[in-house]
Amino acid sequence: MAKGFVYILRSLKNGRFYIGSTTDINKRLLRHESGNVRATRNFLPVRLELCQEFDNYTYARKIEQRLKDFKRKDFIEKIVKEGIIKLGL
């Protein structure tokens, strides 16, 4: 099974965070930076704040959804500052 990544981007335009998951982080970042992702297109440029690898993509998607459920900027900023996602499912 493919490894999974959860990543957090920050818009340099307005400071908003974007949380995503993928199996190929480099390819996904290129899509964001080129404006090919609708969710971040209007917030370019973006900077990768955190990327964490997980054993499989299914688990990475669960972590992504859990992070998105929090909907609190201060919580995401804390994760970025600590440099690690500490969510156990």
C-alpha positions as YAML, in Angstrom:
chain: A
units: angstrom
residues:
- id: 1
  name: MET
  ca: [0.00, 0.00, 0.00]
- id: 2
  name: ALA
  ca: [1.22, 3.51, -0.85]
- id: 3
  name: LYS
  ca: [2.53, 5.84, 1.82]
- id: 4
  name: GLY
  ca: [0.40, 8.85, 2.58]
- id: 5
  name: PHE
  ca: [1.29, 12.43, 3.42]
- id: 6
  name: VAL
  ca: [-0.66, 15.09, 5.26]
- id: 7
  name: TYR
  ca: [0.50, 18.62, 4.54]
- id: 8
  name: ILE
  ca: [-0.33, 22.12, 5.68]
- id: 9
  name: LEU
  ca: [0.08, 25.09, 3.38]
- id: 10
  name: ARG
  ca: [-0.12, 28.75, 4.36]
- id: 11
  name: SER
  ca: [-1.20, 31.44, 1.94]
- id: 12
  name: LEU
  ca: [1.38, 34.21, 1.75]
- id: 13
  name: LYS
  ca: [-1.41, 36.44, 0.45]
- id: 14
  name: ASN
  ca: [-3.74, 36.28, 3.47]
- id: 15
  name: GLY
  ca: [-2.27, 33.82, 6.01]
- id: 16
  name: ARG
  ca: [-5.01, 31.20, 5.60]
- id: 17
  name: PHE
  ca: [-4.15, 27.55, 6.04]
- id: 18
  name: TYR
  ca: [-4.92, 24.72, 3.65]
- id: 19
  name: ILE
  ca: [-4.75, 21.10, 4.81]
- id: 20
  name: GLY
  ca: [-4.46, 18.25, 2.34]
- id: 21
  name: SER
  ca: [-3.29, 14.70, 1.83]
- id: 22
  name: THR
  ca: [-1.59, 12.89, -1.03]
- id: 23
  name: THR
  ca: [0.55, 9.95, -2.01]
- id: 24
  name: ASP
  ca: [3.03, 12.13, -3.96]
- id: 25
  name: ILE
  ca: [3.86, 15.33, -2.09]
- id: 26
  name: ASN
  ca: [6.14, 16.82, -4.76]
- id: 27
  name: LYS
  ca: [3.59, 16.40, -7.53]
- id: 28
  name: ARG
  ca: [0.81, 17.78, -5.34]
- id: 29
  name: LEU
  ca: [2.83, 20.86, -4.37]
- id: 30
  name: LEU
  ca: [3.53, 21.58, -8.02]
- id: 31
  name: ARG
  ca: [-0.20, 21.46, -8.72]
- id: 32
  name: HIS
  ca: [-0.86, 23.93, -5.90]
- id: 33
  name: GLU
  ca: [1.93, 26.30, -6.96]
- id: 34
  name: SER
  ca: [0.81, 26.30, -10.60]
- id: 35
  name: GLY
  ca: [-2.77, 27.23, -9.68]
- id: 36
  name: ASN
  ca: [-4.26, 23.86, -10.67]
- id: 37
  name: VAL
  ca: [-5.99, 23.32, -7.32]
- id: 38
  name: ARG
  ca: [-9.26, 25.22, -7.08]
- id: 39
  name: ALA
  ca: [-9.17, 25.46, -3.27]
- id: 40
  name: THR
  ca: [-5.86, 27.37, -3.21]
- id: 41
  name: ARG
  ca: [-5.88, 29.10, -6.61]
- id: 42
  name: ASN
  ca: [-7.04, 32.46, -5.22]
- id: 43
  name: PHE
  ca: [-4.63, 32.35, -2.26]
- id: 44
  name: LEU
  ca: [-1.33, 32.04, -4.14]
- id: 45
  name: PRO
  ca: [1.48, 32.10, -3.40]
- id: 46
  name: VAL
  ca: [1.49, 29.37, -0.76]
- id: 47
  name: ARG
  ca: [4.25, 28.00, 1.45]
- id: 48
  name: LEU
  ca: [4.56, 24.46, 2.76]
- id: 49
  name: GLU
  ca: [4.44, 24.75, 6.55]
- id: 50
  name: LEU
  ca: [4.38, 21.06, 7.50]
- id: 51
  name: CYS
  ca: [4.45, 17.69, 5.80]
- id: 52
  name: GLN
  ca: [4.18, 14.42, 7.68]
- id: 53
  name: GLU
  ca: [4.39, 10.91, 6.27]
- id: 54
  name: PHE
  ca: [2.05, 8.12, 7.35]
- id: 55
  name: ASP
  ca: [2.12, 4.37, 6.70]
- id: 56
  name: ASN
  ca: [-0.75, 4.48, 4.21]
- id: 57
  name: TYR
  ca: [-2.92, 6.93, 2.33]
- id: 58
  name: THR
  ca: [-6.16, 5.81, 4.01]
- id: 59
  name: TYR
  ca: [-4.79, 6.74, 7.42]
- id: 60
  name: ALA
  ca: [-3.42, 10.04, 6.07]
- id: 61
  name: ARG
  ca: [-6.91, 10.93, 4.78]
- id: 62
  name: LYS
  ca: [-8.40, 10.24, 8.21]
- id: 63
  name: ILE
  ca: [-5.82, 12.53, 9.83]
- id: 64
  name: GLU
  ca: [-6.52, 15.22, 7.21]
- id: 65
  name: GLN
  ca: [-10.25, 15.09, 7.92]
- id: 66
  name: ARG
  ca: [-9.70, 15.22, 11.67]
- id: 67
  name: LEU
  ca: [-7.53, 18.32, 11.30]
- id: 68
  name: LYS
  ca: [-10.13, 19.98, 9.08]
- id: 69
  name: ASP
  ca: [-12.84, 19.22, 11.63]
- id: 70
  name: PHE
  ca: [-11.09, 21.38, 14.23]
- id: 71
  name: LYS
  ca: [-11.55, 24.56, 12.12]
- id: 72
  name: ARG
  ca: [-9.39, 26.55, 14.51]
- id: 73
  name: LYS
  ca: [-6.48, 28.57, 13.22]
- id: 74
  name: ASP
  ca: [-4.76, 28.61, 16.62]
- id: 75
  name: PHE
  ca: [-4.82, 24.79, 16.74]
- id: 76
  name: ILE
  ca: [-3.24, 24.53, 13.28]
- id: 77
  name: GLU
  ca: [-0.64, 27.17, 14.18]
- id: 78
  name: LYS
  ca: [0.30, 25.10, 17.25]
- id: 79
  name: ILE
  ca: [0.80, 21.99, 15.11]
- id: 80
  name: VAL
  ca: [2.95, 23.95, 12.66]
- id: 81
  name: LYS
  ca: [5.02, 25.42, 15.48]
- id: 82
  name: GLU
  ca: [5.58, 21.97, 17.04]
- id: 83
  name: GLY
  ca: [6.40, 20.50, 13.62]
- id: 84
  name: ILE
  ca: [4.40, 17.32, 14.15]
- id: 85
  name: ILE
  ca: [0.82, 16.11, 13.93]
- id: 86
  name: LYS
  ca: [0.01, 14.25, 17.15]
- id: 87
  name: LEU
  ca: [-3.42, 12.83, 16.42]
- id: 88
  name: GLY
  ca: [-4.06, 9.20, 17.13]
- id: 89
  name: LEU
  ca: [-6.99, 7.48, 15.53]
...
